[in-house]
Amino acid sequence: MSDVDVTACAWIDRCSINYTICGNEVEFRLGGDLDGFYLTTTETGLENLVAKTTAALNTLRAAHSST
C-alpha cells in the first residue's frame, strides 16, 4: 500500500503554478480556479517530488541535446 490517495492525470505546459503553505503541507494549484489541478504534499513528499522532477528534467534535456 502506498501513500497516494487518488490517481489522476494532468498535462502541464504553460500554465500558472501557485502554492500555499497550509500548516505542515504545501498546496499547489496548477492552472486556473475553474480549470485547475490541485496537488497537496507534505515536506517529505515535496522533497521526493523535487528530486524526481529534477532528474526527469535533466534526462529530458540530455535526450534533446543529443539529437
Z-matrix of the N, CA and C atoms (Angstrom, degrees):
N
C 1 1.462
C 2 1.523 1 108.57
N 3 1.330 2 116.03 1 132.22
C 4 1.460 3 120.27 2 178.80
C 5 1.525 4 110.23 3 -100.84
N 6 1.321 5 114.98 4 177.30
C 7 1.465 6 120.44 5 179.38
C 8 1.522 7 111.55 6 -99.55
N 9 1.323 8 117.93 7 32.67
C 10 1.460 9 123.13 8 175.27
C 11 1.517 10 107.30 9 -103.20
N 12 1.331 11 116.61 10 125.83
C 13 1.460 12 120.78 11 -176.47
C 14 1.521 13 113.28 12 -92.82
N 15 1.331 14 118.35 13 -22.10
C 16 1.461 15 121.50 14 -176.22
C 17 1.526 16 108.37 15 -143.59
N 18 1.304 17 116.08 16 141.48
C 19 1.454 18 120.47 17 172.10
C 20 1.522 19 107.69 18 -102.38
N 21 1.331 20 116.39 19 128.34
C 22 1.460 21 120.95 20 -178.36
C 23 1.515 22 108.68 21 -150.00
N 24 1.299 23 115.41 22 165.26
C 25 1.457 24 121.64 23 178.94
C 26 1.524 25 108.25 24 -130.08
N 27 1.327 26 115.75 25 135.65
C 28 1.462 27 120.54 26 176.73
C 29 1.515 28 108.39 27 -137.94
N 30 1.320 29 117.43 28 138.71
C 31 1.452 30 122.75 29 176.10
C 32 1.512 31 106.88 30 -104.40
N 33 1.326 32 116.76 31 122.67
C 34 1.462 33 121.30 32 -174.37
C 35 1.516 34 109.29 33 -118.66
N 36 1.320 35 116.37 34 127.86
C 37 1.456 36 121.11 35 174.71
C 38 1.519 37 107.29 36 -131.93
N 39 1.289 38 117.34 37 -103.76
C 40 1.468 39 121.08 38 -179.03
C 41 1.517 40 109.08 39 -105.47
N 42 1.307 41 115.38 40 82.90
C 43 1.459 42 119.80 41 178.34
C 44 1.523 43 108.56 42 -130.55
N 45 1.295 44 115.52 43 163.30
C 46 1.457 45 118.74 44 176.43
C 47 1.524 46 109.10 45 -71.56
N 48 1.315 47 115.41 46 144.01
C 49 1.460 48 121.80 47 175.39
C 50 1.519 49 106.78 48 -132.14
N 51 1.321 50 115.37 49 118.93
C 52 1.458 51 121.74 50 -179.85
C 53 1.522 52 108.86 51 -125.93
N 54 1.319 53 116.13 52 159.95
C 55 1.458 54 119.11 53 176.96
C 56 1.519 55 111.03 54 -140.45
N 57 1.311 56 114.19 55 156.86
C 58 1.458 57 122.96 56 176.61
C 59 1.516 58 107.75 57 -135.43
N 60 1.321 59 116.80 58 136.37
C 61 1.460 60 121.41 59 174.78
C 62 1.519 61 107.39 60 -86.72
N 63 1.317 62 115.57 61 125.29
C 64 1.469 63 122.10 62 -179.46
C 65 1.531 64 108.26 63 -123.93
N 66 1.320 65 116.33 64 87.42
C 67 1.460 66 119.59 65 -177.63
C 68 1.517 67 110.46 66 66.45
N 69 1.328 68 116.55 67 -116.49
C 70 1.463 69 122.45 68 -179.38
C 71 1.523 70 112.62 69 -97.23
N 72 1.305 71 117.49 70 13.97
C 73 1.464 72 121.56 71 -177.61
C 74 1.524 73 110.44 72 -128.07
N 75 1.321 74 114.97 73 160.22
C 76 1.461 75 121.91 74 175.06
C 77 1.520 76 107.24 75 -117.74
N 78 1.315 77 116.70 76 128.96
C 79 1.457 78 121.43 77 176.90
C 80 1.527 79 108.21 78 -107.80
N 81 1.331 80 116.18 79 119.51
C 82 1.462 81 122.13 80 177.25
C 83 1.521 82 108.97 81 -98.99
N 84 1.330 83 116.11 82 139.39
C 85 1.462 84 121.38 83 171.59
C 86 1.514 85 107.35 84 -118.56
N 87 1.314 86 116.29 85 119.13
C 88 1.460 87 123.25 86 178.49
C 89 1.510 88 106.89 87 -106.87
N 90 1.338 89 117.15 88 121.75
C 91 1.453 90 120.54 89 -177.55
C 92 1.517 91 110.98 90 91.16
N 93 1.324 92 114.76 91 -163.20
C 94 1.457 93 120.98 92 -175.48
C 95 1.512 94 113.67 93 -90.33
N 96 1.314 95 114.86 94 178.88
C 97 1.466 96 120.94 95 -179.64
C 98 1.523 97 112.04 96 -66.20
N 99 1.330 98 117.49 97 -36.77
C 100 1.465 99 120.58 98 -176.70
C 101 1.524 100 113.46 99 -93.96
N 102 1.325 101 116.99 100 -19.90
C 103 1.464 102 119.45 101 -178.49
C 104 1.524 103 111.35 102 -129.08
N 105 1.317 104 116.69 103 29.34
C 106 1.452 105 121.19 104 -174.99
C 107 1.515 106 114.00 105 -97.92
N 108 1.302 107 113.68 106 175.93
C 109 1.454 108 123.25 107 179.10
C 110 1.517 109 106.92 108 -129.83
N 111 1.301 110 117.49 109 133.94
C 112 1.455 111 122.06 110 179.45
C 113 1.517 112 110.18 111 -107.91
N 114 1.329 113 115.77 112 140.45
C 115 1.455 114 122.68 113 176.92
C 116 1.519 115 106.92 114 -135.20
N 117 1.307 116 116.92 115 125.70
C 118 1.454 117 121.83 116 179.42
C 119 1.520 118 108.87 117 -116.54
N 120 1.341 119 116.58 118 131.30
C 121 1.450 120 121.15 119 -178.93
C 122 1.516 121 111.02 120 -132.37
N 123 1.323 122 114.54 121 156.10
C 124 1.457 123 121.31 122 167.47
C 125 1.521 124 107.64 123 -85.57
N 126 1.304 125 117.52 124 176.28
C 127 1.466 126 120.02 125 176.87
C 128 1.535 127 110.69 126 -62.10
N 129 1.314 128 116.89 127 -42.21
C 130 1.464 129 121.06 128 178.30
C 131 1.525 130 110.82 129 -63.47
N 132 1.319 131 116.75 130 -43.53
C 133 1.459 132 120.62 131 178.02
C 134 1.511 133 112.03 132 -63.46
N 135 1.332 134 116.82 133 -38.78
C 136 1.460 135 121.07 134 179.23
C 137 1.526 136 110.65 135 -67.77
N 138 1.327 137 117.64 136 -40.69
C 139 1.471 138 120.41 137 176.05
C 140 1.526 139 110.46 138 -59.05
N 141 1.314 140 117.70 139 -43.49
C 142 1.455 141 122.57 140 178.96
C 143 1.535 142 110.45 141 -64.65
N 144 1.327 143 116.78 142 -44.31
C 145 1.460 144 121.70 143 179.11
C 146 1.530 145 111.15 144 -61.28
N 147 1.322 146 117.21 145 -44.58
C 148 1.465 147 121.28 146 179.64
C 149 1.526 148 110.17 147 -63.24
N 150 1.314 149 117.95 148 -43.98
C 151 1.469 150 121.22 149 179.83
C 152 1.524 151 110.99 150 -62.04
N 153 1.317 152 116.93 151 -46.65
C 154 1.471 153 120.56 152 -177.47
C 155 1.525 154 111.86 153 -69.96
N 156 1.337 155 117.92 154 -41.62
C 157 1.464 156 119.41 155 -179.41
C 158 1.526 157 111.07 156 -69.79
N 159 1.323 158 117.79 157 -33.67
C 160 1.466 159 121.06 158 175.99
C 161 1.522 160 110.23 159 -65.32
N 162 1.324 161 116.88 160 -45.01
C 163 1.471 162 120.92 161 177.80
C 164 1.532 163 110.77 162 -62.49
N 165 1.322 164 117.34 163 -42.58
C 166 1.461 165 121.23 164 179.42
C 167 1.525 166 111.14 165 -63.86
N 168 1.318 167 117.37 166 -42.38
C 169 1.469 168 121.31 167 178.93
C 170 1.523 169 110.66 168 -63.24
N 171 1.322 170 117.27 169 -43.80
C 172 1.460 171 120.87 170 178.68
C 173 1.521 172 111.11 171 -62.81
N 174 1.322 173 117.70 172 -41.72
C 175 1.464 174 121.94 173 178.82
C 176 1.518 175 110.92 174 -65.69
N 177 1.337 176 117.33 175 -43.06
C 178 1.458 177 121.86 176 178.63
C 179 1.529 178 111.14 177 -61.65
N 180 1.322 179 116.79 178 -45.89
C 181 1.463 180 121.15 179 179.87
C 182 1.529 181 110.87 180 -64.38
N 183 1.316 182 116.72 181 -41.12
C 184 1.470 183 120.51 182 179.04
C 185 1.528 184 110.20 183 -63.80
N 186 1.315 185 117.33 184 -39.72
C 187 1.462 186 121.07 185 179.41
C 188 1.524 187 111.18 186 -65.17
N 189 1.327 188 117.14 187 -38.39
C 190 1.459 189 120.79 188 -179.55
C 191 1.525 190 111.98 189 -75.97
N 192 1.310 191 117.61 190 -30.62
C 193 1.462 192 119.65 191 -178.83
C 194 1.528 193 111.67 192 -77.43
N 195 1.328 194 117.65 193 -18.60
C 196 1.461 195 120.46 194 -179.28
C 197 1.522 196 112.53 195 -91.74
N 198 1.352 197 117.00 196 -1.32
C 199 1.471 198 119.31 197 179.99
C 200 1.502 199 111.42 198 -101.93
